Amino acid sequence: MKIASTFMTLATITMLWSCGSKSTETTDTTEFADSTNKATADSAATDSASSAMEDDAKFAVEAANGGLAEVALSKIAEEKATDPKVKEFAKQMIKDHSKANDELKKLAESKNITLPSAPNEEKQKAAADLGGKNGSDFDKAYISQMKKDHEQTVKLFEDAQKDVKDSELKAFIDKTLPVIKAHTEHVKSLDKTK
């Protein structure tokens, strides 16, 4: 049962990854979201409003892309991790990032911001690479990826605290950033044990 579940997860990731490939006619959902948001911002009344809308939407798309990737990678870890602490961390990532993803999605809908429906090609490739590992190699690779991703996300959110104009998006950032920082510290402590 566990092998079948892992196989299905990897098959889904492979399918998503191939769908996001530039060699197919399918558009990367992150690219689609960016272009849709640019068109929406371009139709704004003034250049400054257009620029602010586009910047806010760019942050939302990047945050959604990262959040979707965290959930996808952590679902693999929930299945494949061998260390109970790593499995527990993966469960926490799924819970926290799913909650943040849902909040961001509702907020984006209210702002007419299009978000990606799946992680971008780069994130899907990382998931496929991770899915090909087993045992302690998997645990180490997952923790390493989580450390890298969370450090990037902290920077994204810290930069957005300064740059985002929309007050509701700012409130989302202020609420979510401490959680992401806590994840970063947690994963660093796990990294020291690997």
RABELMO-V936177 format. One record per residue. RES is the residue in three letters. D_LAST is the distance of its C-alpha to the last C-alpha in whole Angstrom. Layout:
res->RES d_last->D_LAST
res->RES d_last->D_LAST
This chain:
res->MET d_last->28
res->LYS d_last->24
res->ILE d_last->25
res->ALA d_last->28
res->SER d_last->26
res->THR d_last->23
res->PHE d_last->26
res->MET d_last->28
res->THR d_last->25
res->LEU d_last->24
res->ALA d_last->28
res->THR d_last->28
res->ILE d_last->26
res->THR d_last->27
res->MET d_last->31
res->LEU d_last->30
res->TRP d_last->28
res->SER d_last->32
res->CYS d_last->34
res->GLY d_last->32
res->SER d_last->33
res->LYS d_last->36
res->SER d_last->37
res->THR d_last->38
res->GLU d_last->41
res->THR d_last->39
res->THR d_last->38
res->ASP d_last->34
res->THR d_last->34
res->THR d_last->33
res->GLU d_last->36
res->PHE d_last->38
res->ALA d_last->37
res->ASP d_last->37
res->SER d_last->41
res->THR d_last->42
res->ASN d_last->41
res->LYS d_last->43
res->ALA d_last->46
res->THR d_last->46
res->ALA d_last->46
res->ASP d_last->48
res->SER d_last->51
res->ALA d_last->50
res->ALA d_last->54
res->THR d_last->53
res->ASP d_last->50
res->SER d_last->48
res->ALA d_last->48
res->SER d_last->47
res->SER d_last->44
res->ALA d_last->43
res->MET d_last->43
res->GLU d_last->41
res->ASP d_last->38
res->ASP d_last->38
res->ALA d_last->37
res->LYS d_last->35
res->PHE d_last->33
res->ALA d_last->33
res->VAL d_last->32
res->GLU d_last->29
res->ALA d_last->28
res->ALA d_last->29
res->ASN d_last->27
res->GLY d_last->24
res->GLY d_last->24
res->LEU d_last->25
res->ALA d_last->22
res->GLU d_last->20
res->VAL d_last->22
res->ALA d_last->22
res->LEU d_last->18
res->SER d_last->17
res->LYS d_last->20
res->ILE d_last->18
res->ALA d_last->15
res->GLU d_last->17
res->GLU d_last->18
res->LYS d_last->16
res->ALA d_last->12
res->THR d_last->12
res->ASP d_last->10
res->PRO d_last->13
res->LYS d_last->11
res->VAL d_last->10
res->LYS d_last->14
res->GLU d_last->15
res->PHE d_last->14
res->ALA d_last->15
res->LYS d_last->19
res->GLN d_last->19
res->MET d_last->19
res->ILE d_last->21
res->LYS d_last->23
res->ASP d_last->23
res->HIS d_last->23
res->SER d_last->26
res->LYS d_last->28
res->ALA d_last->28
res->ASN d_last->29
res->ASP d_last->32
res->GLU d_last->33
res->LEU d_last->33
res->LYS d_last->35
res->LYS d_last->37
res->LEU d_last->38
res->ALA d_last->38
res->GLU d_last->41
res->SER d_last->43
res->LYS d_last->42
res->ASN d_last->43
res->ILE d_last->40
res->THR d_last->39
res->LEU d_last->35
res->PRO d_last->33
res->SER d_last->33
res->ALA d_last->30
res->PRO d_last->27
res->ASN d_last->28
res->GLU d_last->28
res->GLU d_last->25
res->LYS d_last->23
res->GLN d_last->24
res->LYS d_last->23
res->ALA d_last->20
res->ALA d_last->20
res->ALA d_last->21
res->ASP d_last->19
res->LEU d_last->16
res->GLY d_last->18
res->GLY d_last->19
res->LYS d_last->15
res->ASN d_last->14
res->GLY d_last->12
res->SER d_last->8
res->ASP d_last->10
res->PHE d_last->11
res->ASP d_last->8
res->LYS d_last->6
res->ALA d_last->10
res->TYR d_last->11
res->ILE d_last->8
res->SER d_last->10
res->GLN d_last->13
res->MET d_last->13
res->LYS d_last->12
res->LYS d_last->15
res->ASP d_last->17
res->HIS d_last->17
res->GLU d_last->18
res->GLN d_last->21
res->THR d_last->22
res->VAL d_last->23
res->LYS d_last->25
res->LEU d_last->27
res->PHE d_last->28
res->GLU d_last->28
res->ASP d_last->31
res->ALA d_last->32
res->GLN d_last->33
res->LYS d_last->35
res->ASP d_last->37
res->VAL d_last->37
res->LYS d_last->41
res->ASP d_last->41
res->SER d_last->41
res->GLU d_last->39
res->LEU d_last->36
res->LYS d_last->36
res->ALA d_last->36
res->PHE d_last->33
res->ILE d_last->31
res->ASP d_last->31
res->LYS d_last->30
res->THR d_last->27
res->LEU d_last->26
res->PRO d_last->25
res->VAL d_last->23
res->ILE d_last->21
res->LYS d_last->20
res->ALA d_last->19
res->HIS d_last->17
res->THR d_last->15
res->GLU d_last->15
res->HIS d_last->13
res->VAL d_last->11
res->LYS d_last->10
res->SER d_last->9
res->LEU d_last->7
res->ASP d_last->5
res->LYS d_last->6
res->THR d_last->4
res->LYS d_last->0
